[in-house]
Amino acid sequence: MLTDEQKQFFDANGYVLVKGILTPAEAALYRDECHALASRLADIRGIEDPTWGSAGTRGVTQLRHCHDVQFQSAKLAQLMLDERITSCAADCIGSPNVQLHHSKMFIKPAEKGSPFPMHQDAPYFPHDNHSMIAAIIHFYAAPIEKGCIRVVPGSHKLGMLQHNGDGGWHLDPEDYAVEDATPCPADAGDVLFFSYLTIHGSGINTSDEARTTLLIQMRDPTDPPTIRTHESRGQGMMLRGIDPLCAARPAWEVEAPKGQTMGGQTMGGTMGGM
């Protein structure tokens, strides 16, 4: 669980880096699992590169990813239920009940790992009460030269901002440059929690080692999606506690408000990133 000081920091800044949630040995185990998964996917599907067009580096930098890893690896599925992670998530969300929205694995290859322009995750999948958070689990150390996450402290208080949807759902780099944001360097085993309203992005991995992370997007199960978008078969899984609305129809089966039927449309890129 978060300390009182960490809770206050999250409330004020919209993010908190929790050190050493996983041991170095655990981080190494999950890192190997992620790289084995990436190799399997490359063998089956070929190499797919989800680098955002708006990053301006497509064809020069590279990225490897996988959505909904719980359907690909039992080890990673078990990690998503780890109480050390979900208890901190509950403190950030402000609810004892933590529900999965989706998961994503990202590998930024050595020397050419793709950046992410500054953005909020909220425009991709807005929710009425803005309870959505992300947890980024670091399996390698992520210093600045590896393209660590950068955030704009306190930006979660700005509400949902207008984004440019051309080549990736991002903010104007003239207003929000990656290099001007606050870096969040991390060690293997650290977990960064942040609100989906917190402006964040990351730079290029210029180091000689990959940067490997797992992102888990989570919410209060009583917080309804504002629009139906980015639905997946893994959505709604309880990671901690219970679903108080278990007798109700799942959110993806309920009709969206008139004029807000966006279905599964992807608004550019990889549905948020880091």
TORROVEX-850081 format. One record per residue: residue number from 1; x, y, z of N, C-alpha, C in turn. Coordinates in nm, 3 decimals, m for minus. Layout:
<sites>
num_npx_npy_npz_capx_capy_capz_cpx_cpy_cpz
NUM_X_Y_Z_X_Y_Z_X_Y_Z
...
</sites>
This chain:
<sites>
num_npx_npy_npz_capx_capy_capz_cpx_cpy_cpz
1_0.083_m0.120_0.000_0.000_0.000_0.000_0.087_0.125_0.000
2_0.031_0.234_m0.049_0.103_0.360_m0.048_0.109_0.417_0.093
3_0.217_0.488_0.122_0.224_0.561_0.247_0.137_0.686_0.236
4_0.111_0.751_0.347_0.034_0.875_0.344_0.105_0.980_0.259
5_0.237_0.984_0.269_0.314_1.081_0.191_0.301_1.053_0.041
6_0.305_0.925_0.003_0.290_0.889_m0.139_0.150_0.922_m0.190
7_0.048_0.899_m0.107_m0.089_0.934_m0.147_m0.101_1.084_m0.170
8_m0.045_1.162_m0.081_m0.050_1.307_m0.095_0.025_1.352_m0.220
9_0.136_1.287_m0.249_0.214_1.322_m0.368_0.133_1.290_m0.494
10_0.068_1.174_m0.496_m0.013_1.137_m0.611_m0.128_1.236_m0.631
11_m0.196_1.269_m0.524_m0.309_1.362_m0.533_m0.264_1.498_m0.587
12_m0.146_1.543_m0.547_m0.098_1.675_m0.588_m0.038_1.675_m0.728
13_0.026_1.565_m0.766_0.104_1.565_m0.890_0.048_1.475_m1.000
14_m0.043_1.384_m0.965_m0.101_1.296_m1.066_m0.018_1.175_m1.100
15_0.090_1.153_m1.024_0.174_1.035_m1.047_0.253_1.006_m0.920
16_0.303_0.883_m0.909_0.393_0.849_m0.800_0.475_0.728_m0.844
17_0.605_0.734_m0.822_0.695_0.623_m0.852_0.720_0.546_m0.723
18_0.682_0.419_m0.722_0.699_0.335_m0.604_0.819_0.243_m0.629
19_0.918_0.256_m0.544_1.044_0.185_m0.563_1.035_0.040_m0.513
20_1.100_m0.050_m0.587_1.124_m0.185_m0.542_1.002_m0.270_m0.513
21_0.896_m0.252_m0.589_0.778_m0.339_m0.569_0.814_m0.482_m0.605
22_0.887_m0.499_m0.714_0.940_m0.631_m0.749_1.087_m0.638_m0.712
23_1.136_m0.756_m0.679_1.278_m0.774_m0.655_1.351_m0.776_m0.789
24_1.482_m0.751_m0.790_1.558_m0.760_m0.917_1.543_m0.896_m0.985
25_1.539_m1.003_m0.905_1.524_m1.137_m0.963_1.387_m1.153_m1.029
26_1.282_m1.101_m0.965_1.149_m1.108_m1.024_1.142_m1.026_m1.152
27_1.201_m0.907_m1.148_1.199_m0.823_m1.268_1.269_m0.893_m1.384
28_1.380_m0.960_m1.356_1.453_m1.032_m1.461_1.368_m1.146_m1.518
29_1.295_m1.216_m1.432_1.209_m1.325_m1.477_1.102_m1.274_m1.573
30_1.035_m1.165_m1.535_0.929_m1.110_m1.620_0.986_m1.045_m1.746
31_1.105_m0.990_m1.737_1.171_m0.934_m1.855_1.194_m1.044_m1.958
32_1.246_m1.159_m1.913_1.269_m1.272_m2.004_1.138_m1.320_m2.064
33_1.032_m1.318_m1.984_0.901_m1.361_m2.033_0.852_m1.267_m2.144
34_0.872_m1.137_m2.125_0.830_m1.039_m2.226_0.907_m1.057_m2.356
35_1.037_m1.078_m2.346_1.117_m1.092_m2.467_1.087_m1.223_m2.539
36_1.057_m1.327_m2.464_1.016_m1.453_m2.527_0.882_m1.435_m2.600
37_0.791_m1.360_m2.538_0.662_m1.331_m2.601_0.682_m1.251_m2.730
38_0.768_m1.151_m2.726_0.795_m1.071_m2.846_0.852_m1.157_m2.958
39_0.937_m1.252_m2.923_0.995_m1.342_m3.024_0.889_m1.432_m3.085
40_0.799_m1.483_m3.001_0.691_m1.568_m3.053_0.601_m1.491_m3.148
41_0.566_m1.369_m3.108_0.478_m1.288_m3.192_0.546_m1.256_m3.325
42_0.676_m1.229_m3.323_0.749_m1.199_m3.447_0.750_m1.321_m3.539
43_0.764_m1.441_m3.481_0.764_m1.563_m3.561_0.628_m1.588_m3.625
44_0.522_m1.554_m3.551_0.387_m1.583_m3.598_0.332_m1.475_m3.690
45_0.351_m1.349_m3.652_0.290_m1.237_m3.724_0.388_m1.157_m3.808
46_0.517_m1.181_m3.789_0.615_m1.091_m3.846_0.635_m0.974_m3.750
47_0.732_m0.891_m3.778_0.762_m0.779_m3.690_0.670_m0.662_m3.721
48_0.593_m0.621_m3.621_0.505_m0.507_m3.634_0.564_m0.391_m3.555
49_0.563_m0.273_m3.613_0.620_m0.157_m3.546_0.511_m0.052_m3.526
50_0.465_m0.032_m3.401_0.358_0.063_m3.374_0.406_0.205_m3.345
51_0.527_0.239_m3.388_0.578_0.374_m3.364_0.478_0.478_m3.418
52_0.447_0.578_m3.338_0.352_0.681_m3.379_0.409_0.763_m3.495
53_0.324_0.792_m3.591_0.365_0.880_m3.698_0.399_1.019_m3.646
54_0.327_1.061_m3.543_0.349_1.194_m3.486_0.483_1.206_m3.415
55_0.550_1.092_m3.388_0.681_1.098_m3.325_0.787_1.150_m3.421
56_0.759_1.137_m3.552_0.852_1.185_m3.652_0.975_1.098_m3.668
57_0.973_0.976_m3.614_1.091_0.889_m3.620_1.061_0.753_m3.684
58_0.941_0.738_m3.741_0.905_0.609_m3.799_1.004_0.574_m3.910
59_1.051_0.449_m3.908_1.151_0.405_m4.003_1.293_0.424_m3.953
60_1.307_0.505_m3.849_1.439_0.528_m3.789_1.448_0.461_m3.653
61_1.342_0.478_m3.573_1.334_0.410_m3.443_1.235_0.294_m3.452
62_1.235_0.210_m3.349_1.149_0.091_m3.350_1.083_0.071_m3.214
63_0.975_m0.007_m3.217_0.902_m0.040_m3.096_0.843_m0.179_m3.112
64_0.839_m0.255_m3.003_0.773_m0.385_m3.002_0.665_m0.379_m2.894
65_0.550_m0.437_m2.921_0.443_m0.429_m2.822_0.350_m0.548_m2.836
66_0.265_m0.563_m2.734_0.160_m0.665_m2.734_0.049_m0.617_m2.641
67_m0.073_m0.615_m2.690_m0.188_m0.580_m2.608_m0.243_m0.706_m2.540
68_m0.306_m0.686_m2.425_m0.375_m0.793_m2.353_m0.286_m0.915_m2.331
69_m0.175_m0.891_m2.264_m0.074_m0.995_m2.246_m0.125_m1.111_m2.162
70_m0.232_m1.089_m2.085_m0.285_m1.197_m2.001_m0.335_m1.315_m2.082
71_m0.361_m1.293_m2.211_m0.404_m1.402_m2.298_m0.286_m1.469_m2.368
72_m0.166_m1.419_m2.342_m0.046_m1.472_m2.407_0.049_m1.541_m2.309
73_0.042_m1.503_m2.182_0.139_m1.554_m2.084_0.074_m1.565_m1.947
74_0.078_m1.685_m1.890_0.023_m1.705_m1.755_0.104_m1.628_m1.651
75_0.237_m1.621_m1.670_0.320_m1.548_m1.574_0.279_m1.401_m1.568
76_0.259_m1.340_m1.683_0.221_m1.199_m1.686_0.079_m1.180_m1.636
77_m0.008_m1.277_m1.660_m0.144_m1.270_m1.606_m0.142_m1.272_m1.454
78_m0.057_m1.356_m1.397_m0.045_m1.364_m1.251_0.011_m1.235_m1.193
79_0.103_m1.173_m1.265_0.162_m1.048_m1.217_0.056_m0.939_m1.204
80_m0.040_m0.938_m1.294_m0.143_m0.835_m1.292_m0.231_m0.844_m1.169
81_m0.229_m0.959_m1.100_m0.308_m0.979_m0.979_m0.224_m0.963_m0.852
82_m0.099_m0.927_m0.868_m0.008_m0.917_m0.753_m0.056_m0.808_m0.658
83_m0.077_m0.845_m0.532_m0.130_m0.753_m0.432_m0.038_m0.633_m0.409
84_0.090_m0.650_m0.430_0.182_m0.539_m0.412_0.153_m0.426_m0.512
85_0.105_m0.465_m0.629_0.072_m0.367_m0.732_m0.072_m0.319_m0.716
86_m0.164_m0.412_m0.698_m0.305_m0.373_m0.696_m0.343_m0.294_m0.570
87_m0.272_m0.315_m0.459_m0.303_m0.237_m0.339_m0.263_m0.090_m0.359
88_m0.150_m0.068_m0.426_m0.109_0.070_m0.458_m0.207_0.131_m0.558
89_m0.250_0.051_m0.654_m0.346_0.100_m0.752_m0.475_0.141_m0.685
90_m0.521_0.062_m0.587_m0.644_0.094_m0.515_m0.632_0.228_m0.444
91_m0.515_0.255_m0.386_m0.494_0.383_m0.318_m0.498_0.499_m0.416
92_m0.443_0.480_m0.535_m0.445_0.586_m0.637_m0.586_0.609_m0.690
93_m0.659_0.501_m0.713_m0.795_0.511_m0.767_m0.891_0.565_m0.663
94_m0.865_0.532_m0.536_m0.955_0.572_m0.429_m1.069_0.475_m0.409
95_m1.046_0.350_m0.445_m1.147_0.245_m0.429_m1.077_0.115_m0.395
96_m1.135_0.031_m0.307_m1.074_m0.098_m0.277_m1.087_m0.196_m0.393
97_m1.171_m0.163_m0.491_m1.198_m0.250_m0.605_m1.127_m0.197_m0.729
98_m1.048_m0.285_m0.790_m0.967_m0.246_m0.905_m1.003_m0.336_m1.022
99_m1.044_m0.273_m1.132_m1.088_m0.347_m1.250_m0.995_m0.319_m1.368
100_m0.966_m0.422_m1.443_m0.879_m0.409_m1.560_m0.951_m0.342_m1.676
101_m0.882_m0.250_m1.741_m0.928_m0.198_m1.870_m0.850_m0.267_m1.983
102_m0.717_m0.262_m1.978_m0.636_m0.337_m2.074_m0.492_m0.339_m2.025
103_m0.412_m0.421_m2.089_m0.270_m0.428_m2.059_m0.191_m0.417_m2.189
104_m0.066_m0.369_m2.177_0.021_m0.356_m2.292_0.166_m0.380_m2.250
105_0.237_m0.459_m2.328_0.381_m0.475_m2.312_0.450_m0.387_m2.414
106_0.555_m0.316_m2.371_0.634_m0.234_m2.462_0.781_m0.268_m2.446
107_0.849_m0.286_m2.558_0.994_m0.302_m2.560_1.050_m0.195_m2.652
108_1.131_m0.106_m2.594_1.206_m0.010_m2.675_1.343_m0.070_m2.702
109_1.371_m0.111_m2.827_1.500_m0.174_m2.854_1.618_m0.082_m2.826
110_1.732_m0.143_m2.802_1.854_m0.067_m2.776_1.889_0.023_m2.893
111_1.935_0.142_m2.861_1.991_0.241_m2.954_1.889_0.308_m3.046
112_1.768_0.252_m3.056_1.670_0.309_m3.150_1.526_0.288_m3.103
113_1.505_0.283_m2.973_1.371_0.264_m2.920_1.286_0.389_m2.939
114_1.167_0.373_m2.992_1.084_0.487_m3.033_1.035_0.572_m2.916
115_1.023_0.703_m2.940_0.967_0.794_m2.839_0.816_0.798_m2.848
116_0.753_0.859_m2.747_0.611_0.889_m2.749_0.592_1.038_m2.724
117_0.526_1.110_m2.815_0.496_1.251_m2.790_0.410_1.265_m2.665
118_0.410_1.383_m2.607_0.334_1.408_m2.485_0.184_1.398_m2.513
119_0.114_1.334_m2.419_m0.029_1.312_m2.438_m0.093_1.273_m2.305
120_m0.224_1.276_m2.302_m0.303_1.214_m2.196_m0.362_1.085_m2.252
121_m0.386_0.988_m2.165_m0.454_0.866_m2.210_m0.605_0.884_m2.216
122_m0.657_0.984_m2.146_m0.801_1.001_m2.133_m0.876_1.011_m2.265
123_m0.826_1.081_m2.368_m0.902_1.091_m2.492_m0.924_0.957_m2.562
124_m0.839_0.860_m2.534_m0.855_0.729_m2.596_m0.974_0.653_m2.540
125_m0.998_0.665_m2.409_m1.106_0.589_m2.345_m1.158_0.667_m2.225
126_m1.227_0.780_m2.250_m1.276_0.865_m2.140_m1.378_0.794_m2.052
127_m1.372_0.825_m1.923_m1.466_0.772_m1.825_m1.530_0.888_m1.748
128_m1.651_0.865_m1.701_m1.728_0.972_m1.640_m1.661_1.033_m1.517
129_m1.601_0.947_m1.433_m1.546_0.994_m1.306_m1.394_1.003_m1.306
130_m1.332_0.975_m1.418_m1.186_0.987_m1.434_m1.108_0.907_m1.329
131_m1.156_0.788_m1.299_m1.085_0.704_m1.201_m0.968_0.627_m1.263
132_m0.957_0.629_m1.394_m0.860_0.546_m1.465_m0.717_0.586_m1.432
133_m0.635_0.486_m1.404_m0.492_0.507_m1.383_m0.415_0.404_m1.466
134_m0.285_0.429_m1.479_m0.195_0.332_m1.539_m0.088_0.296_m1.437
135_m0.042_0.172_m1.443_0.075_0.129_m1.367_0.176_0.077_m1.468
136_0.294_0.137_m1.469_0.401_0.092_m1.559_0.505_0.020_m1.476
137_0.518_m0.110_m1.502_0.611_m0.195_m1.428_0.740_m0.204_m1.508
138_0.851_m0.169_m1.445_0.981_m0.167_m1.512_1.054_m0.299_m1.489
139_1.090_m0.367_m1.597_1.164_m0.493_m1.587_1.313_m0.473_m1.611
140_1.350_m0.363_m1.675_1.487_m0.316_m1.686_1.494_m0.181_m1.616
141_1.612_m0.140_m1.577_1.631_m0.002_m1.533_1.596_0.090_m1.650
142_1.538_0.205_m1.618_1.497_0.300_m1.722_1.550_0.438_m1.687
143_1.680_0.461_m1.712_1.736_0.595_m1.693_1.693_0.687_m1.807
144_1.731_0.812_m1.801_1.690_0.909_m1.902_1.733_0.866_m2.042
145_1.855_0.811_m2.055_1.905_0.774_m2.187_1.829_0.656_m2.249
146_1.751_0.587_m2.168_1.668_0.479_m2.222_1.530_0.528_m2.266
147_1.504_0.656_m2.254_1.371_0.706_m2.290_1.271_0.677_m2.182
148_1.306_0.712_m2.058_1.215_0.688_m1.945_1.090_0.774_m1.958
149_0.989_0.741_m1.880_0.866_0.818_m1.880_0.895_0.960_m1.831
150_0.830_1.057_m1.894_0.835_1.195_m1.849_0.691_1.242_m1.827
151_0.671_1.322_m1.725_0.537_1.367_m1.689_0.535_1.519_m1.669
152_0.415_1.574_m1.671_0.394_1.714_m1.634_0.322_1.712_m1.500
153_0.393_1.734_m1.391_0.331_1.726_m1.258_0.211_1.821_m1.245
154_0.104_1.770_m1.187_m0.015_1.849_m1.163_m0.106_1.865_m1.283
155_m0.067_1.810_m1.399_m0.146_1.829_m1.521_m0.279_1.754_m1.518
156_m0.293_1.659_m1.425_m0.421_1.588_m1.414_m0.533_1.680_m1.368
157_m0.495_1.795_m1.313_m0.595_1.891_m1.266_m0.648_1.979_m1.379
158_m0.591_1.966_m1.498_m0.633_2.047_m1.612_m0.757_1.990_m1.681
159_m0.795_1.869_m1.644_m0.905_1.803_m1.714_m0.857_1.748_m1.847
160_m0.949_1.700_m1.929_m0.912_1.641_m2.057_m0.888_1.751_m2.160
161_m0.771_1.752_m2.219_m0.731_1.855_m2.312_m0.758_1.815_m2.457
162_m0.761_1.914_m2.545_m0.778_1.888_m2.687_m0.649_1.829_m2.744
163_m0.660_1.716_m2.811_m0.544_1.648_m2.868_m0.549_1.652_m3.021
164_m0.433_1.640_m3.080_m0.419_1.626_m3.225_m0.422_1.477_m3.257
165_m0.513_1.435_m3.343_m0.526_1.293_m3.375_m0.451_1.251_m3.499
166_m0.364_1.335_m3.553_m0.292_1.306_m3.675_m0.165_1.227_m3.644
167_m0.167_1.097_m3.677_m0.048_1.015_m3.658_m0.024_0.971_m3.515
168_m0.122_0.986_m3.430_m0.108_0.950_m3.289_m0.175_1.056_m3.204
169_m0.246_1.014_m3.102_m0.327_1.107_m3.022_m0.234_1.182_m2.928
170_m0.193_1.305_m2.965_m0.089_1.376_m2.893_m0.122_1.523_m2.877
171_m0.048_1.588_m2.787_m0.059_1.731_m2.764_0.040_1.805_m2.853
172_0.015_1.932_m2.876_0.102_2.013_m2.960_0.241_2.020_m2.897
173_0.345_1.972_m2.968_0.480_1.975_m2.910_0.532_2.115_m2.885
174_0.471_2.215_m2.947_0.510_2.352_m2.918_0.471_2.390_m2.775
175_0.363_2.330_m2.728_0.316_2.357_m2.592_0.372_2.257_m2.491
176_0.388_2.133_m2.534_0.432_2.026_m2.445_0.541_1.943_m2.513
177_0.664_1.985_m2.496_0.778_1.913_m2.552_0.824_1.804_m2.455
178_0.862_1.689_m2.508_0.907_1.579_m2.423_1.024_1.621_m2.337
179_1.120_1.692_m2.395_1.241_1.727_m2.321_1.216_1.827_m2.210
180_1.101_1.893_m2.212_1.070_1.990_m2.107_0.998_1.926_m1.988
181_0.951_1.803_m2.006_0.874_1.736_m1.900_0.967_1.676_m1.795
182_0.911_1.645_m1.680_0.988_1.590_m1.568_1.017_1.442_m1.589
183_1.145_1.403_m1.596_1.177_1.261_m1.615_1.150_1.180_m1.489
184_1.112_1.054_m1.510_1.088_0.961_m1.399_1.178_0.839_m1.416
185_1.310_0.855_m1.400_1.398_0.738_m1.413_1.364_0.633_m1.309
186_1.375_0.509_m1.348_1.334_0.400_m1.259_1.435_0.287_m1.263
187_1.436_0.208_m1.158_1.516_0.086_m1.152_1.426_m0.033_m1.184
188_1.488_m0.145_m1.218_1.412_m0.268_m1.241_1.336_m0.303_m1.114
189_1.205_m0.326_m1.129_1.121_m0.358_m1.014_1.039_m0.241_m0.964
190_1.071_m0.119_m1.011_0.993_m0.001_m0.973_0.864_0.004_m1.056
191_0.760_0.066_m0.998_0.632_0.082_m1.068_0.590_0.228_m1.061
192_0.559_0.285_m1.178_0.511_0.421_m1.188_0.360_0.419_m1.205
193_0.289_0.485_m1.113_0.144_0.497_m1.120_0.110_0.640_m1.162
194_0.014_0.656_m1.255_m0.028_0.791_m1.290_m0.172_0.792_m1.340
195_m0.238_0.905_m1.320_m0.374_0.925_m1.367_m0.377_0.929_m1.519
196_m0.487_0.883_m1.578_m0.496_0.890_m1.725_m0.514_1.032_m1.775
197_m0.529_1.129_m1.682_m0.532_1.270_m1.718_m0.393_1.335_m1.709
198_m0.297_1.266_m1.652_m0.162_1.320_m1.638_m0.092_1.320_m1.774
199_m0.040_1.434_m1.814_0.031_1.445_m1.942_0.166_1.372_m1.927
200_0.194_1.285_m2.023_0.316_1.206_m2.017_0.364_1.171_m2.157
201_0.486_1.129_m2.166_0.547_1.085_m2.291_0.683_1.027_m2.259
202_0.764_1.005_m2.361_0.898_0.951_m2.337_0.987_0.977_m2.457
203_1.117_0.976_m2.433_1.214_1.000_m2.538_1.264_0.873_m2.604
204_1.362_0.889_m2.689_1.422_0.775_m2.761_1.515_0.698_m2.669
205_1.516_0.567_m2.681_1.614_0.485_m2.611_1.743_0.487_m2.691
206_1.841_0.559_m2.643_1.970_0.568_m2.711_2.076_0.479_m2.645
207_2.037_0.404_m2.544_2.133_0.321_m2.471_2.161_0.191_m2.547
208_2.251_0.109_m2.491_2.285_m0.018_m2.555_2.204_m0.134_m2.497
209_2.093_m0.103_m2.428_2.009_m0.205_m2.366_1.863_m0.170_m2.387
210_1.780_m0.271_m2.406_1.637_m0.247_m2.427_1.572_m0.189_m2.302
211_1.460_m0.123_m2.322_1.376_m0.078_m2.211_1.246_m0.156_m2.220
212_1.219_m0.239_m2.119_1.106_m0.331_m2.123_1.011_m0.302_m2.008
213_0.883_m0.282_m2.041_0.784_m0.247_m1.940_0.652_m0.318_m1.969
214_0.571_m0.327_m1.865_0.432_m0.372_m1.879_0.343_m0.262_m1.823
215_0.246_m0.219_m1.901_0.150_m0.119_m1.858_0.017_m0.187_m1.830
216_m0.040_m0.159_m1.713_m0.173_m0.209_m1.677_m0.263_m0.089_m1.655
217_m0.368_m0.079_m1.735_m0.463_0.032_m1.722_m0.581_m0.018_m1.639
218_m0.614_0.056_m1.531_m0.711_0.009_m1.432_m0.809_0.120_m1.394
219_m0.924_0.080_m1.339_m1.028_0.177_m1.304_m1.112_0.125_m1.188
220_m1.192_0.213_m1.132_m1.297_0.176_m1.038_m1.409_0.112_m1.119
221_m1.455_m0.008_m1.084_m1.558_m0.074_m1.164_m1.691_0.000_m1.169
222_m1.711_0.096_m1.078_m1.837_0.172_m1.081_m1.825_0.299_m1.167
223_m1.711_0.320_m1.230_m1.689_0.438_m1.314_m1.719_0.401_m1.460
224_m1.832_0.447_m1.515_m1.871_0.403_m1.649_m1.794_0.475_m1.759
225_m1.768_0.405_m1.872_m1.706_0.472_m1.986_m1.800_0.577_m2.043
226_m1.746_0.691_m2.078_m1.826_0.800_m2.134_m1.872_0.766_m2.275
227_m1.786_0.698_m2.349_m1.818_0.650_m2.483_m1.771_0.506_m2.496
228_m1.831_0.432_m2.585_m1.790_0.294_m2.609_m1.677_0.295_m2.711
229_m1.560_0.266_m2.664_m1.443_0.266_m2.751_m1.332_0.183_m2.687
230_m1.246_0.128_m2.771_m1.132_0.048_m2.724_m1.176_m0.063_m2.630
231_m1.280_m0.134_m2.669_m1.326_m0.248_m2.590_m1.243_m0.371_m2.626
232_m1.226_m0.460_m2.528_m1.149_m0.582_m2.552_m1.207_m0.694_m2.468
233_m1.175_m0.814_m2.503_m1.232_m0.929_m2.431_m1.179_m0.940_m2.289
234_m1.066_m0.876_m2.260_m1.013_m0.883_m2.124_m1.070_m0.778_m2.032
235_m1.141_m0.685_m2.088_m1.192_m0.572_m2.010_m1.294_m0.618_m1.907
236_m1.284_m0.563_m1.786_m1.380_m0.596_m1.682_m1.330_m0.699_m1.583
237_m1.215_m0.759_m1.609_m1.157_m0.856_m1.514_m1.123_m0.784_m1.384
238_m1.161_m0.843_m1.272_m1.130_m0.785_m1.143_m0.989_m0.825_m1.101
239_m0.907_m0.724_m1.074_m0.770_m0.747_m1.028_m0.760_m0.743_m0.877
240_m0.857_m0.675_m0.814_m0.859_m0.666_m0.668_m1.002_m0.637_m0.625
241_m1.046_m0.699_m0.515_m1.179_m0.672_m0.461_m1.289_m0.735_m0.544
242_m1.401_m0.664_m0.552_m1.520_m0.716_m0.618_m1.574_m0.613_m0.716
243_m1.665_m0.659_m0.801_m1.739_m0.568_m0.888_m1.876_m0.545_m0.826
244_m1.902_m0.428_m0.765_m2.032_m0.402_m0.702_m2.147_m0.403_m0.802
245_m2.116_m0.390_m0.930_m2.221_m0.388_m1.032_m2.231_m0.521_m1.105
246_m2.192_m0.628_m1.040_m2.184_m0.758_m1.108_m2.320_m0.804_m1.160
247_m2.428_m0.755_m1.102_m2.560_m0.795_m1.149_m2.602_m0.718_m1.273
248_m2.533_m0.610_m1.302_m2.567_m0.529_m1.419_m2.502_m0.588_m1.544
249_m2.548_m0.543_m1.659_m2.488_m0.588_m1.784_m2.350_m0.527_m1.798
250_m2.255_m0.601_m1.856_m2.122_m0.546_m1.877_m2.127_m0.418_m1.960
251_m2.030_m0.330_m1.936_m2.030_m0.200_m2.003_m2.029_m0.215_m2.154
252_m1.961_m0.318_m2.206_m1.952_m0.331_m2.351_m2.081_m0.385_m2.414
253_m2.178_m0.425_m2.331_m2.305_m0.471_m2.384_m2.413_m0.364_m2.377
254_m2.384_m0.255_m2.310_m2.482_m0.149_m2.292_m2.473_m0.051_m2.408
255_m2.588_m0.005_m2.457_m2.589_0.090_m2.567_m2.524_0.221_m2.523
256_m2.438_0.276_m2.608_m2.377_0.405_m2.580_m2.480_0.516_m2.601
257_m2.461_0.631_m2.536_m2.552_0.742_m2.558_m2.560_0.779_m2.705
258_m2.674_0.829_m2.747_m2.694_0.866_m2.886_m2.587_0.966_m2.930
259_m2.529_0.937_m3.046_m2.427_1.025_m3.100_m2.288_0.997_m3.047
260_m2.273_0.893_m2.961_m2.143_0.862_m2.904_m2.102_0.719_m2.931
261_m2.150_0.662_m3.039_m2.118_0.524_m3.073_m1.991_0.521_m3.155
262_m1.878_0.508_m3.086_m1.749_0.508_m3.154_m1.697_0.367_m3.176
263_m1.772_0.267_m3.124_m1.733_0.129_m3.146_m1.590_0.103_m3.105
264_m1.518_0.031_m3.187_m1.378_m0.002_m3.156_m1.282_0.086_m3.230
265_m1.324_0.203_m3.273_m1.235_0.290_m3.349_m1.111_0.325_m3.268
266_m0.994_0.314_m3.332_m0.869_0.350_m3.269_m0.829_0.489_m3.315
267_m0.810_0.579_m3.218_m0.780_0.717_m3.252_m0.630_0.737_m3.269
268_m0.569_0.652_m3.353_m0.428_0.669_m3.386_m0.336_0.595_m3.292
269_m0.225_0.547_m3.345_m0.118_0.491_m3.264_m0.157_0.366_m3.188
270_m0.105_0.354_m3.067_m0.119_0.233_m2.989_m0.202_0.253_m2.865
271_m0.308_0.334_m2.875_m0.401_0.352_m2.764_m0.329_0.402_m2.640
272_m0.256_0.509_m2.657_m0.177_0.560_m2.547_m0.042_0.492_m2.547
273_0.052_0.547_m2.479_0.182_0.485_m2.478_0.275_0.551_m2.379
274_0.397_0.504_m2.376_0.492_0.561_m2.282_0.633_0.532_m2.326
</sites>
